[in-house]
C-alpha cells in the first residue's frame, strides 16, 4: 500500500513539473539516494519532470537498453549527467523551490563519498560532477577528467541530439555496439524520436539568462440552484465553440491556461457566463484573480485527456480496493450513522414538542395568536422539516492528502451513503488548486441516484489548497438552493496552502497573492465564520497530522471532529448531525 502511495506522490510531482499528464514517468535512467532520503530525492523527480518537457526519456532509456555493452549502468549515468547538466540552470530559474532539494541532494551525496570513496565508474562520475558544480576541482585521472568535460560540454537541444551525441561520448570510453538482433527495435525508436523532434509545437530549451528575480521558496508539492447551475446555456455554448474573435495576447494566454487546466482535471460543467459571475463574486480581497474550474471529471477526446481519464480510473480502483478490503468496518459505519440519524434524531425530534410557526396546528395554543400576537401555534414535525435539509460534503483533495487518499474517499462515501439511503439531499465535491485555478470537482448532486456515490472513489489528491476560497464558494452555492437548512461537512487536513507563483501555467503574470501560513489560516477561519453567520452549519472533519490540529481548531472552532479511530467515525459525525438537527 505504501509503495502505491509513494508512486502516486512521485508521479504527481513529475507531472506537475512537466506540466503534462499524458505520459507514465520512467525514472529508470536516473539514480537516487537511499529511501531514507525521500525529501532530497524530490530533486531528481523534479528533474525528471522538467526533462520530459524537452526529451522523450522513455525512448532514451529504451534505446540504451538495446545496446550491446557490458557498461550499461555507466552509460545510463553518462546520459543522466548530460541531461542534468543541460537543465541545471533552467530548472532552478523556472522552479526556484527545487533549489533546496538540490542542495540537500548534493550535500548528502558528497558526504557519502567523503566517508566511502567511489567504488566504480558511476560513483566516480557522480562524485566528480557534484564537486565541480560546487566550484571545487575533483582529483581525477586523465580519462575521467576528459569524460567529465565531454559531459559538461554537451547540451543537446532535442532527443535525437541527446542520443546521437551521448552515444558518441560513450563510444569514446567504452565498447558499445548496436545489437543487430534489435535492428528493427532501434528503427522504431528512431522513428518515434524523429517525429517528436520535428514537431514544431515542442518547445526548445532556452538556456538561462541572468535574472534579478530572487529565488523564491515553494513547495512541490451542483446543482440544486434556483436555476440549474450546472446546465450551460445552449446558445452560449454554441458561441463559445464558434468564437472567431481575435484574442489579445493576455486573453489568449488565459484561454490556453484554462484549456490546460481542463485537460488535466476535466471539462467545465458550467457556462462561461456562470464562471465569470462566480469569479466576480468570490475572487475578491486576498483571492482576487483566482479562476474557477468546475468539473465532474469528464474529458475530451485528445490523447492527453484520454490518458488522464485512464489515470482517473486507476485512482478510483486504488481507492475502491482499500474500501473493499475494509468493507465490514465501512458497512458498519454506514449502518451506525443511519441509525443515529434515523432512530436518535428522528425520535428525539418527534418526541420533543418543537413549537413553531409552521407544522401541525395545535388548537390549545390558539390563545397565543389572539392575545399575544404570537404565531407559534404549530408543532414542527420531522417529516415536514426533514425535506428542507441539504448536506454538502467538501473533500480537500490537495497533494498533502496523498497518504490518506483512500481514507478520505472512504469517509466521504460513508457519510454520503448513510444520508442518501435516508433520502437526505447530499452534494459531494472536492477542492484543490492548480496555480491560480480553484478546481471544484462534483461527484454527486443533491438529487442524484445513490448509485452515483460510487463516483466519490474518483477522489484524487494533487496540487495545493485554498480552503477559505473553497468554503466561500460552496457557501455561496448553498445560498442559491431551495433548502431552508444547510449543512456543510469539510474533510480537510487543516493546512491551507496555495503558493501561486510556481510558473506552472504563466501564473507569473498573475496578480494572485500566495495563500500560506497565518494569512491562509485567518482567511479560512473568516470564511467559516461568515458562512455560519448566513445560517449554515459547518463541521470540520480533521484528516491531518497531530501537529496541524491547532490550525484546524482555529479554522472551525468547537465544531470539528478529530477521528483517530475509524470505527468511531460514524458516531462522531452522527453526534454532530444530531446536535445540528435538534437545534434547527
BELPE-V493102 format. One record per residue. PSI is psi in whole degrees, -180 to 180 (999 if undefined). Layout:
# BELPE-V493102
[[PSI] [PSI]]
This chain:
# BELPE-V493102
[[-44] [-38] [-41] [-41] [-45] [-38] [-43] [-44] [-50] [-49] [-41] [-42] [-46] [-46] [-40] [-46] [-36] [-19] [38] [130] [10] [35] [153] [117] [133] [115] [5] [-27] [-11] [149] [154] [161] [169] [159] [-13] [5] [49] [-40] [-46] [-35] [-17] [-28] [-47] [-36] [-39] [-39] [-42] [-45] [-46] [-37] [-31] [-12] [-24] [-23] [150] [80] [-38] [-44] [-32] [-46] [-47] [-39] [-47] [-39] [-22] [-11] [148] [96] [154] [1] [40] [-45] [-38] [-38] [-38] [-45] [-40] [-48] [-40] [-46] [-32] [-47] [-48] [-43] [-41] [-39] [9] [-54] [-41] [-42] [-47] [-34] [-40] [-21] [73] [-33] [-17] [-19] [-42] [-44] [-42] [-45] [-41] [-42] [-46] [-45] [-44] [-42] [-49] [-38] [-40] [-43] [-25] [-37] [-40] [117] [149] [137] [0] [179] [-44] [-51] [-36] [-45] [-43] [-50] [-49] [-40] [-48] [-31] [-45] [-42] [-24] [2] [15] [159] [113] [146] [111] [153] [164] [-41] [-41] [-37] [-44] [-40] [-45] [-42] [-40] [-41] [-45] [-23] [-8] [123] [81] [137] [-14] [177] [-40] [-47] [-40] [-48] [-48] [-51] [-34] [-40] [-32] [-43] [-46] [-39] [-25] [-28] [-17] [165] [108] [129] [152] [121] [125] [-35] [-18] [20] [-46] [-35] [-39] [-43] [-40] [-46] [-42] [-37] [-44] [-47] [-41] [-44] [-41] [-43] [-34] [-18] [113] [-16] [-12] [125] [143] [149] [126] [111] [145] [144] [162] [142] [142] [-3] [136] [146] [114] [158] [138] [175] [126] [105] [999] [-31] [45] [50] [163] [-39] [140] [112] [-32] [8] [122] [148] [128] [-44] [-40] [-37] [-42] [-42] [-43] [-42] [-22] [24] [119] [11] [139] [120] [148] [169] [-46] [-41] [-39] [-42] [-41] [-42] [-41] [-42] [-45] [-41] [-39] [-46] [-40] [-35] [-24] [-43] [-14] [162] [149] [143] [9] [159] [165] [-38] [-43] [-42] [-49] [-40] [-44] [-44] [-37] [-35] [-44] [-36] [69] [168] [-126] [-18] [9] [132] [-9] [134] [162] [135] [119] [126] [161] [13] [16] [143] [170] [-162] [-1] [161] [-45] [-46] [-38] [-37] [-43] [-39] [-39] [-42] [-38] [-41] [-34] [-41] [-42] [-45] [-38] [-46] [-41] [-35] [-43] [-44] [-47] [-35] [-32] [31] [-35] [-43] [-47] [-37] [-38] [-41] [-42] [-46] [-44] [-46] [-42] [-43] [-42] [-45] [-48] [-51] [-59] [-53] [-46] [-47] [-46] [-44] [-37] [-36] [-32] [137] [90] [101] [131] [174] [6] [164] [-143] [128] [134] [105] [-34] [-13] [7] [-28] [-31] [-42] [-39] [-43] [-25] [1] [36] [116] [3] [76] [28] [158] [128] [125] [144] [-41] [-35] [-40] [-27] [-33] [-14] [9] [137] [144] [129] [134] [124] [120] [122] [117] [33] [165] [-24] [-10] [4] [-43] [-21] [14] [-47] [-38] [-45] [-44] [-44] [-41] [-43] [-41] [-42] [-50] [-48] [-41] [-43] [-43] [-43] [-32] [-17] [10] [27] [127] [127] [133] [133] [127] [161] [161] [142] [174] [140] [103] [-123] [20] [132] [119] [121] [120] [127] [123] [-46] [151] [170] [-48] [17] [154] [148] [-18] [-21] [-17] [-28] [-26] [-21] [-27] [-6] [-4] [127] [134] [125] [161] [-160] [-172] [138] [75] [-46] [-41] [-45] [-43] [-40] [-44] [-49] [-37] [-40] [-44] [-39] [-35] [-18] [0] [169] [-7] [145] [-41] [122] [131] [133] [124] [118] [117] [111] [161] [10] [24] [67] [128] [111] [93] [113] [-38] [66] [3] [40] [-48] [58] [28] [-11] [-21] [-1] [148] [10] [133] [146] [148] [89] [166] [-139] [-35] [-44] [-41] [-47] [-42] [-41] [-43] [-42] [-42] [-34] [-46] [-47] [-41] [-42] [-36] [-26] [2] [4] [148] [126] [130] [129] [122] [113] [124] [20] [-158] [157] [-39] [-18] [2] [-42] [-34] [-42] [-41] [-41] [-36] [-46] [-4] [-135] [-22] [70] [154] [130] [110] [98] [-38] [115] [-23] [-20] [3] [-51] [-36] [-46] [-47] [-40] [-40] [-43] [-48] [-38] [-47] [-41] [-49] [-36] [-34] [-3] [999]]
